[in-house]
Amino acid sequence: MQETASTAVDTLTSSYSDRWEGLEGIEQSSGFVQFMASNDLIFVVLGVSLIIWFVLLFYLIKVDRNVSKLEELIKDSSDEA
């Protein structure tokens, strides 16, 4: 038997349907879980990833300032000697 492209199975529609199976019994869950489920989950993922990126950026800026202070301290001590 030959199978043509028109008889291919549509796996994306069945895999990514509108109904998310993780929402079953959401009424009994906490308010936080209900809030997360009420929004589109892609926005929740985007929000969490943005928070992580901003924390990393803040940490890098803080470390850079500390390293700059140490470099100035080393430079000043080497100029005095």
N, C-alpha and C positions, 0 to 999 in steps of 0.2 A: 504494500500500500504506500502510496505517495501522500505526504502531508504538505499542504501548501501553506503559505504565510497567512492566508485568510482564515485558516482553521486553527491558528495558534491560540493557546489558552491565555486569557487576560488575567494574569496573576496580580497585577497592581491594584485593580479594583477590589478584588477579594481581600488583599492584604491590608490595604489602606482605606478601609471603608469609613463611613461617617461615624459609625458607632465604635467607641473605644471600649473594649471588653473590661478594662480595669475600673469602669465606673459602676459596675454592678454593686448594689448595696451602699451607694454613696450617701444615702439619706441618714444612715446611722453613724457616719464618720464625723470627725471633729470639724470645726469651722475652718481651720487652715486647709484641710484636705478638700473640703467643699469649695473653698475659694480657688484653689489650684485647678480643680476639675471644671469649674464654671468658666474659666478663661480657656482660650485655646492653649494647648500645652506648648506650642512652639514659642509663645510669648513668655511663658514661664521659664523655659530653657534659655531664651535670649536674655531675660532679666538676670538669671543666676550667672550666666557667663559674663555679662557686663559687670556685675558686682565683682566677680573674680578678677577680671582684667583691671578694674579700677584699684582694687586692693594691691595687686602686683605692681601697678604703676606707682602708687603711693609708696610702697616699700622700696622700689628702686630709687625713687627720688630721695628718700630718707637715707638710704645707704650711700648714695652719691654725695650728699651733703656731708655725711660723716667722714667719708674718704677725703673729700676736699679739705676739711678741717685738719685731718691728720697730715695731709701733704703740706699744708701751710705750716703746721707745727714742726715738721721735719725740716722744711726749708729754712725756717727761722732759726732752729737750733744749729743747723749746719753753717749758716751765715755768721753766727756768734762765735763759732769755734775756729 
